[in-house]
């Protein structure tokens, strides 16, 4: 069995033993859904290549505003991260991306890598929204308050609530 085949089998066994929603969409290419608290779901793709295990996770779409500040914040976070780093696609959407040598693919390392993705995605999500979508969040607050709609999912963004409204 080649190193690549061993890595594919390790990922299959590790995901199979987990409680995560996952599927193998082609040989050695897996999709996994990581459940979070702030970001309710983080979709992840694991690709077992000839030399490395790649991990790619969507975090947020391209910020509507304040791009430089958002991207700077992401780059500063990259200095403190394990296994993955923030990256942008050609549209400016935000991902977590990483690669591990096949020789390091063990059940513990796959679990640690997925844990890192979940932690970084979930912990960063509200900050990304606050920095990159503040105008939209303010408008959403105004719209919901004016109509008496629930603001439960906006509670993390109290700083963006209109000042003339009681909290």
C-alpha positions in Angstrom: 0.0 0.0 0.0 1.4 3.4 -0.9 1.7 6.3 1.5 -1.1 8.0 -0.3 -3.4 5.0 0.0 -2.5 4.7 3.7 -3.4 8.3 4.2 -6.8 7.9 2.4 -7.6 4.9 4.7 -6.6 6.8 7.8 -8.9 9.7 6.9 -11.7 7.3 6.1 -11.3 5.5 9.4 -11.0 8.7 11.4 -14.1 10.3 9.8 -16.0 7.1 10.1 -15.3 6.9 13.8 -16.3 10.6 14.3 -19.8 11.9 14.8 -19.3 14.4 12.0 -21.4 14.7 8.8 -19.0 13.7 6.0 -18.7 12.0 2.7 -16.1 10.9 0.2 -16.9 12.6 -3.0 -14.2 10.9 -5.0 -11.2 8.7 -4.1 -9.3 10.6 -1.5 -11.5 13.7 -1.5 -13.7 14.2 1.5 -16.2 16.8 2.5 -16.9 17.4 6.2 -19.3 19.7 8.0 -17.9 21.0 11.3 -20.7 22.3 13.7 -19.8 25.5 15.5 -21.4 28.0 17.9 -20.7 31.4 16.3 -20.4 30.1 12.8 -23.0 27.4 12.8 -21.3 25.2 10.1 -17.9 25.2 8.6 -17.7 23.2 5.3 -14.3 21.5 4.9 -12.7 19.6 2.0 -9.9 17.2 2.7 -7.8 16.2 -0.3 -5.3 13.4 -0.1 -2.8 14.1 -2.8 0.4 12.4 -3.9 2.5 14.2 -1.3 0.2 16.0 1.1 -3.1 16.1 2.8 -4.8 19.4 1.9 -7.5 21.1 4.0 -9.7 23.8 2.7 -12.5 25.4 4.7 -14.8 28.2 3.8 -15.1 30.9 6.5 -16.8 34.0 5.1 -17.6 35.7 1.9 -15.6 38.7 0.7 -16.1 41.6 3.2 -18.4 44.4 2.0 -16.2 47.1 3.5 -13.0 47.7 5.4 -11.1 45.1 3.4 -7.6 46.2 4.5 -8.5 46.0 8.2 -10.1 42.6 7.8 -7.3 41.2 5.8 -4.7 42.6 8.2 -6.5 41.1 11.1 -6.4 37.7 9.4 -2.7 37.9 8.6 -1.9 38.9 12.2 -3.9 35.8 13.3 -1.9 33.6 11.0 1.2 34.1 13.1 -0.5 32.2 16.0 -2.2 29.4 14.2 -1.5 25.6 13.8 -1.8 23.6 10.7 -3.8 26.1 8.7 -3.8 29.8 7.8 -6.3 32.3 6.5 -6.3 32.7 2.7 -8.3 34.5 0.1 -9.7 33.1 -3.2 -9.8 35.2 -6.4 -13.1 36.7 -5.3 -11.8 37.8 -1.9 -13.7 35.1 0.0 -12.0 34.0 3.2 -10.8 30.4 3.7 -8.7 28.4 6.1 -6.1 26.4 4.1 -3.3 24.1 4.9 -1.2 21.1 3.9 0.4 18.3 5.9 2.9 15.8 4.6 1.4 12.4 4.1 3.9 10.9 6.6 2.1 12.9 9.4 -1.4 11.7 8.6 -2.6 9.8 11.7 -6.0 9.7 13.3 -4.8 12.1 16.0 -3.4 14.6 13.5 -6.6 14.5 11.3 -8.6 15.2 14.5 -6.2 17.9 15.6 -6.3 19.5 12.1 -10.2 19.5 12.0 -10.2 20.8 15.6 -7.9 23.7 14.6 -10.2 24.5 11.6 -13.3 24.5 13.8 -11.6 26.7 16.5 -10.2 29.3 14.1 -13.3 29.5 12.0 -15.7 29.8 15.0 -13.5 32.1 17.1 -12.9 34.5 14.1 -16.3 34.6 12.6 -18.0 37.4 14.6 -14.9 39.6 14.3 -14.8 39.1 10.6 -18.5 40.1 10.4 -18.0 43.1 12.7 -15.0 44.4 10.7 -16.2 43.6 7.2 -20.0 43.9 7.4 -20.7 46.6 10.0 -23.0 48.6 7.8 -25.1 45.6 6.9 -25.4 44.6 10.5 -26.4 48.1 11.5 -29.1 48.1 8.8 -30.3 44.7 10.0 -30.6 45.9 13.6 -32.6 49.0 12.4 -34.9 46.9 10.2 -35.6 44.3 12.9 -36.2 46.8 15.6 -38.5 48.9 13.5 -40.6 45.9 12.7 -40.5 44.3 16.1 -38.6 41.3 14.7 -36.4 39.0 16.8 -32.8 40.3 17.3 -31.6 37.1 18.9 -29.0 36.3 16.2 -27.7 39.9 16.4 -26.9 39.8 20.1 -23.2 39.3 19.5 -23.2 42.6 17.7 -24.6 44.9 20.5 -21.9 47.4 19.6 -23.5 47.9 16.2 -27.1 48.3 17.6 -28.6 51.8 16.9 -27.8 54.2 19.8 -31.3 55.5 20.2 -32.8 52.1 20.9 -32.8 50.6 24.4 -30.8 47.4 24.8 
